[in-house]
Amino acid sequence: EPEDVGDQFPESWGIETPLLLGRNEDDEIIGIASDILKEYPKDVETIRGAMPARCSVRDWELLYSTKRSGMSMHTFFRQVSGRHDTVLLVKDDAGHTFGAFVPSPWKNAKGFYGTGECFVFKLAPTFQAFRWSRADNTFVLSNPHKLVFGGGGSPALVIDADFNRGTSKSCPTFRSSCLAHKESFRCIHLEVWAMLEEAHAGLDVQLNRTSILKQMMINERQLRPDGHCATSLAAFRDPAQRSSSAVEKRWEEGIDAE
């Protein structure tokens, strides 16, 4: 049982607000914190408010993190391939956070793939979602050399193979402006979260939501130098405080054809 976090939380909150989940060495689901999302649950509810309705009540599972998993494209594909309805998050060297919603299963591909549900967004300092403009169908390109979101000769987001550098420009695919603080940026953290389906979650998540929330709070305190935890249990009790806008497959050798 996680240590006392100084508050008790009603079991019912988890029906509306997604948990942030990870897996331990025994592949058991545990509560964790994000290195990028600093205002939970506000940030999660803001992003999910822009996603398709099927994602609105699902918990989030961390598939990949440059901080926890290492900066390896091989590891990235091993941990995200085949998973769909995912959110990629990036934090740049100016503290701006942004990302993309990828509805289609991730794959190692030589061409663009995806659907019109794909969108890119700015999260902080101000949230703004940029949806498909119908100008073209260049949604996602992912291979061992780079991750690309949007085309038209001016991608909305490009992350290089070592997850260290990126670029973001005005993009006709999403009719988006630059997502980062400037067009060329240094990638400080990158995470990919999947909308966890019931088949993957198992009964433990449904029965132990309060315990998992406590694990999330403890993990967040460990991540912050000042020991402060931004996750507030009170925010769940008072709906007015919430934002209103609110498996794993093994690495496949070679390039998948479209």
Salt bridges, closest charged atoms under 4 A:
GLU1 OE2 - LYS214 NZ 3.96
ASP7 OD1 - ARG237 NH2 3.09
GLU16 OE1 - ARG242 NH1 2.83
ASP27 OD1 - ARG23 NH1 3.84
ASP35 OD1 - LYS67 NZ 3.48
ASP35 OD2 - ARG68 NE 3.64
GLU45 OE2 - ARG48 NH2 3.67
ASP59 OD1 - ARG209 NH2 2.77
GLU61 OE2 - ARG23 NE 2.70
GLU61 OE1 - ARG83 NH2 3.16
ASP85 OD2 - ARG54 NE 2.92
ASP85 OD2 - ARG58 NH1 3.32
ASP85 OD2 - HIS84 ND1 3.45
ASP92 OD2 - HIS181 ND1 3.06
ASP93 OD1 - HIS181 ND1 3.94
GLU117 OE1 - ARG54 NH2 2.66
GLU197 OE2 - HIS84 NE2 2.81
GLU220 OE2 - ARG224 NE 3.21
GLU248 OE2 - ARG250 NH1 3.39
GLU252 OE2 - LYS249 NZ 3.13
GLU258 OE2 - LYS107 NZ 3.68
